[in-house]
């Protein structure tokens, strides 16, 4: 599930927290980094399970409607298009997802189903729901597009859900945009009758990515002073105290990749940190960081300091 960009974000956040805490126990902070990435995966499962739980809320609503003393013809013969949505079927019967939920003890919506009810009520009031329920039949394409739209427009921006997740685990607040993107990508990949064959991705694509997270954190922290010195003279119009702390961390991480990660192309490193600057720092940060990294990368290339392995990595 985690991409290299996700990993860079988590390392950046951990380095920032490390600096703020003034803790000198590298091992403790490294364990916190790995734990926070594990918890990010838990959030991914929490969001997926929330979608699945909506079916139960809808079924309860239909059941109560049918039991009304003065039930209407619509109550007696309700439109079951929502509860029959094929995406619910896939999520409900996918062994890979159910095993992951069980093994990681993801039971949030069993304990706190009030929030599932809140989301269900918001869905019922939406134009998306009204339009979807105009007919009784649907295709897999319509079902999938509806669930994706509901997630994007009702679930993801819901403030009460946001508050709940923040209370459940503080680090989830920073993870939510990345996780919601991962949930959308997962939903977009779903195909008809894929419940049996669908596999929930692991946290790391491979062991190399996990090692990358640890090494980037460790090497950036342990070489902090050396990496800071590499910037000397490269920011003539900026005093050190005027450079945003996040910018400093991003530049140090990028320099670390230039010098200590031979398999990562220079262009990839620069592009990745420019994107992170746009997302997490000041409006002008990406321009500033681009200037520093471009100047440094050219100097390193001229001085044969890049030591990149493989073709096209310079």
C-alpha positions as semicolon CSV with decimal commas, in nm:
position;residue;x (nm);y (nm);z (nm)
1;X;0,000;0,000;0,000
2;X;0,277;0,243;0,090
3;X;0,451;0,410;-0,200
4;X;0,798;0,562;-0,175
5;X;0,630;0,904;-0,150
6;X;0,422;0,787;0,148
7;X;0,743;0,663;0,308
8;X;0,918;0,995;0,253
9;X;0,624;1,175;0,413
10;X;0,638;0,951;0,721
11;X;1,016;0,997;0,751
12;X;0,973;1,375;0,720
13;X;0,706;1,374;0,992
14;X;0,919;1,157;1,220
15;X;1,227;1,376;1,175
16;X;1,019;1,684;1,251
17;X;0,873;1,522;1,564
18;X;1,222;1,407;1,666
19;X;1,354;1,763;1,636
20;X;1,063;1,905;1,832
21;X;1,096;1,653;2,113
22;X;1,474;1,698;2,138
23;X;1,491;1,328;2,213
24;X;1,831;1,167;2,153
25;X;1,714;0,805;2,149
26;X;1,735;0,710;1,782
27;X;1,606;0,358;1,843
28;X;1,289;0,484;2,010
29;X;1,217;0,726;1,728
30;X;1,285;0,465;1,463
31;X;1,038;0,230;1,628
32;X;0,786;0,515;1,636
33;X;0,836;0,565;1,261
34;X;0,770;0,199;1,185
35;X;0,474;0,190;1,425
36;X;0,318;0,499;1,266
37;X;0,338;0,332;0,924
38;X;0,172;0,019;1,064
39;X;-0,104;0,236;1,209
40;X;-0,146;0,399;0,870
41;X;-0,230;0,055;0,733
42;X;-0,482;0,010;1,014
43;X;-0,650;0,335;0,906
44;X;-0,673;0,201;0,551
45;X;-0,857;-0,104;0,683
46;X;-1,078;0,110;0,909
47;X;-1,193;0,317;0,612
48;X;-1,261;0,012;0,397
49;X;-1,455;-0,156;0,676
50;X;-1,664;0,159;0,721
51;X;-1,785;0,127;0,362
52;X;-1,875;-0,238;0,421
53;X;-2,066;-0,157;0,741
54;X;-2,300;0,080;0,556
55;X;-2,488;-0,216;0,412
56;X;-2,595;-0,322;0,762
57;X;-2,726;0,026;0,841
58;X;-2,929;0,028;0,521
59;X;-3,071;-0,319;0,596
60;X;-3,178;-0,205;0,944
61;X;-3,348;0,096;0,790
62;X;-3,543;-0,122;0,546
63;X;-3,642;-0,366;0,819
64;X;-3,777;-0,091;1,044
65;X;-3,963;0,066;0,753
66;X;-4,139;-0,263;0,680
67;X;-4,242;-0,296;1,046
68;X;-4,415;0,040;1,060
69;X;-4,774;0,025;1,184
70;X;-4,889;0,225;0,884
71;X;-4,636;0,103;0,631
72;X;-4,672;0,243;0,281
73;X;-4,654;0,033;-0,034
74;X;-4,299;0,159;-0,077
75;X;-4,215;0,050;0,279
76;X;-4,358;-0,295;0,211
77;X;-4,177;-0,335;-0,119
78;X;-3,864;-0,119;-0,080
79;X;-3,597;-0,048;-0,336
80;X;-3,307;-0,272;-0,233
81;X;-3,062;-0,136;-0,486
82;X;-2,832;0,015;-0,218
83;X;-2,806;-0,299;-0,004
84;X;-2,757;-0,507;-0,319
85;X;-2,466;-0,296;-0,439
86;X;-2,204;-0,538;-0,570
87;X;-1,917;-0,352;-0,400
88;X;-2,061;-0,443;-0,058
89;X;-2,071;-0,804;-0,173
90;X;-1,704;-0,800;-0,267
91;X;-1,592;-0,636;0,059
92;X;-1,813;-0,861;0,271
93;X;-1,694;-1,189;0,118
94;X;-1,331;-1,113;0,044
95;X;-1,121;-1,343;0,265
96;X;-0,809;-1,131;0,232
97;X;-0,985;-0,824;0,373
98;X;-1,169;-1,015;0,645
99;X;-0,847;-1,189;0,754
100;X;-0,665;-0,854;0,771
101;X;-0,945;-0,699;0,978
102;X;-0,945;-0,994;1,217
103;X;-0,567;-1,026;1,252
104;X;-0,523;-0,653;1,320
105;X;-0,831;-0,641;1,545
106;X;-1,009;-0,370;1,344
107;X;-1,349;-0,361;1,518
108;X;-1,405;0,016;1,539
109;X;-1,746;0,017;1,374
110;X;-1,875;-0,272;1,584
111;X;-1,796;-0,067;1,896
112;X;-1,883;0,277;1,759
113;X;-2,161;0,213;1,511
114;X;-2,311;0,556;1,584
115;X;-2,063;0,695;1,334
116;X;-2,171;0,447;1,068
117;X;-2,526;0,566;1,134
118;X;-2,414;0,928;1,091
119;X;-2,256;0,850;0,754
120;X;-2,564;0,653;0,645
121;X;-2,791;0,946;0,728
122;X;-2,567;1,180;0,529
123;X;-2,574;0,944;0,233
124;X;-2,954;0,923;0,241
125;X;-2,979;1,303;0,224
126;X;-2,738;1,332;-0,070
127;X;-2,827;1,392;-0,433
128;X;-2,595;1,103;-0,518
129;X;-2,819;0,863;-0,329
130;X;-3,139;1,010;-0,470
131;X;-3,013;0,978;-0,826
132;X;-2,879;0,628;-0,770
133;X;-3,208;0,506;-0,623
134;X;-3,423;0,633;-0,913
135;X;-3,402;0,282;-1,060
136;X;-3,404;-0,064;-0,905
137;X;-3,147;-0,229;-1,130
138;X;-2,782;-0,143;-1,174
139;X;-2,464;-0,254;-1,345
140;X;-2,133;-0,321;-1,174
141;X;-2,001;-0,001;-1,331
142;X;-2,282;0,206;-1,180
143;X;-2,241;0,038;-0,840
144;X;-1,868;0,107;-0,833
145;X;-1,898;0,466;-0,952
146;X;-2,164;0,530;-0,686
147;X;-1,954;0,394;-0,399
148;X;-1,648;0,588;-0,517
149;X;-1,854;0,909;-0,540
150;X;-2,003;0,848;-0,193
151;X;-1,658;0,796;-0,047
152;X;-1,520;1,111;-0,209
153;X;-1,813;1,342;-0,141
154;X;-1,973;1,211;0,179
155;X;-1,734;0,990;0,377
156;X;-1,391;1,147;0,325
157;X;-1,494;1,509;0,404
158;X;-1,721;1,423;0,700
159;X;-1,614;1,635;0,998
160;X;-1,762;1,408;1,265
161;X;-1,576;1,111;1,119
162;X;-1,259;1,324;1,111
163;X;-1,301;1,408;1,480
164;X;-1,361;1,044;1,565
165;X;-1,046;0,930;1,384
166;X;-0,843;1,208;1,545
167;X;-0,959;1,094;1,890
168;X;-0,893;0,730;1,806
169;X;-0,531;0,792;1,704
170;X;-0,371;1,134;1,673
171;X;-0,127;1,035;1,395
172;X;-0,421;0,937;1,172
173;X;-0,502;1,303;1,107
174;X;-0,184;1,348;0,901
175;X;-0,231;1,009;0,736
176;X;-0,591;1,058;0,627
177;X;-0,528;1,225;0,286
178;X;-0,277;0,955;0,187
179;X;-0,498;0,673;0,313
180;X;-0,812;0,807;0,145
181;X;-0,622;0,819;-0,183
182;X;-0,517;0,457;-0,129
183;X;-0,881;0,359;-0,058
184;X;-0,995;0,525;-0,381
185;X;-0,727;0,345;-0,581
186;X;-0,836;0,017;-0,424
187;X;-1,201;0,078;-0,512
188;X;-1,113;0,181;-0,866
189;X;-0,934;-0,150;-0,923
190;X;-1,233;-0,364;-0,824
191;X;-1,378;-0,587;-1,094
192;X;-1,696;-0,796;-1,117
193;X;-1,689;-1,124;-0,920
194;X;-1,351;-1,037;-0,770
195;X;-1,435;-1,127;-0,409
196;X;-1,252;-1,459;-0,417
197;X;-0,940;-1,349;-0,602
198;X;-0,899;-1,000;-0,460
199;X;-0,592;-0,955;-0,240
200;X;-0,551;-0,670;0,005
201;X;-0,207;-0,525;-0,056
202;X;0,056;-0,550;0,213
203;X;0,184;-0,243;0,393
204;X;0,514;-0,251;0,205
205;X;0,547;-0,352;-0,158
206;X;0,865;-0,539;-0,061
207;X;1,133;-0,552;0,209
208;X;1,341;-0,299;0,017
209;X;1,079;-0,032;0,085
210;X;1,080;-0,106;0,458
211;X;1,460;-0,088;0,458
212;X;1,441;0,237;0,263
213;X;1,222;0,391;0,535
214;X;1,462;0,293;0,813
215;X;1,776;0,388;0,622
216;X;1,646;0,727;0,508
217;X;1,542;0,815;0,862
218;X;1,862;0,688;1,018
219;X;2,106;0,835;0,766
220;X;1,936;1,174;0,758
221;X;1,935;1,200;1,137
222;X;2,288;1,067;1,199
223;X;2,436;1,294;0,930
224;X;2,233;1,600;1,025
225;X;2,527;1,839;1,072
226;X;2,708;1,718;0,759
227;X;2,393;1,753;0,549
228;X;2,331;2,102;0,689
229;X;2,687;2,205;0,595
230;X;2,622;2,094;0,237
231;X;2,375;2,382;0,214
232;X;2,631;2,648;0,309
233;X;2,659;2,909;0,037
234;X;2,365;2,762;-0,155
235;X;2,107;2,991;0,006
236;X;2,269;3,340;-0,022
237;X;1,944;3,528;0,031
238;X;1,829;3,320;0,325
239;X;1,954;3,310;0,681
240;X;1,938;2,969;0,840
241;X;1,683;3,094;1,094
242;X;1,455;3,215;0,813
243;X;1,434;2,877;0,641
244;X;1,120;2,688;0,741
245;X;1,201;2,381;0,949
246;X;1,011;2,152;0,713
247;X;1,212;2,294;0,421
248;X;1,537;2,221;0,607
249;X;1,428;1,864;0,671
250;X;1,321;1,808;0,309
251;X;1,649;1,946;0,175
252;X;1,853;1,730;0,412
253;X;1,655;1,421;0,313
254;X;1,708;1,499;-0,055
255;X;2,083;1,554;-0,008
256;X;2,095;1,227;0,182
257;X;1,936;1,051;-0,116
258;X;2,182;1,221;-0,353
259;X;2,485;1,100;-0,161
260;X;2,383;0,780;0,019
261;X;2,125;0,605;-0,201
262;X;2,305;0,505;-0,523
263;X;2,003;0,341;-0,688
264;X;1,768;0,644;-0,671
265;X;1,790;0,874;-0,977
266;X;1,867;1,240;-0,907
267;X;1,561;1,357;-1,102
268;X;1,334;1,129;-0,902
269;X;1,469;1,268;-0,574
270;X;1,424;1,630;-0,683
271;X;1,072;1,575;-0,816
272;X;0,962;1,387;-0,505
273;X;1,079;1,656;-0,263
274;X;0,934;1,937;-0,472
275;X;0,595;1,763;-0,453
276;X;0,629;1,719;-0,076
277;X;0,719;2,087;-0,039
278;X;0,407;2,191;-0,231
279;X;0,193;1,970;-0,009
280;X;0,346;2,026;0,334
281;X;0,535;2,357;0,340
282;X;0,496;2,723;0,242
283;X;0,372;2,841;-0,101
284;X;0,724;2,945;-0,212
285;X;0,905;2,647;-0,063
286;X;0,911;2,437;-0,378
287;X;1,083;2,719;-0,574
288;X;1,340;2,765;-0,298
289;X;1,405;2,393;-0,258
290;X;1,428;2,341;-0,633
291;X;1,698;2,610;-0,654
292;X;1,904;2,455;-0,376
293;X;1,876;2,096;-0,501
294;X;1,940;2,187;-0,864
295;X;2,257;2,374;-0,770
296;X;2,378;2,095;-0,542
297;X;2,306;1,814;-0,789
298;X;2,506;1,990;-1,061
299;X;2,799;2,046;-0,826
300;X;2,792;1,685;-0,710
301;X;2,789;1,565;-1,070
302;X;3,085;1,789;-1,161
303;X;3,275;1,670;-0,850
304;X;3,186;1,301;-0,909
305;X;3,018;1,282;-0,568
306;X;2,687;1,131;-0,680
307;X;2,813;0,775;-0,710
308;X;2,491;0,658;-0,874
309;X;2,466;0,296;-0,991
310;X;2,292;0,210;-1,317
311;X;2,220;0,390;-1,640
312;X;2,025;0,714;-1,648
313;X;2,047;0,778;-1,274
314;X;2,239;1,103;-1,292
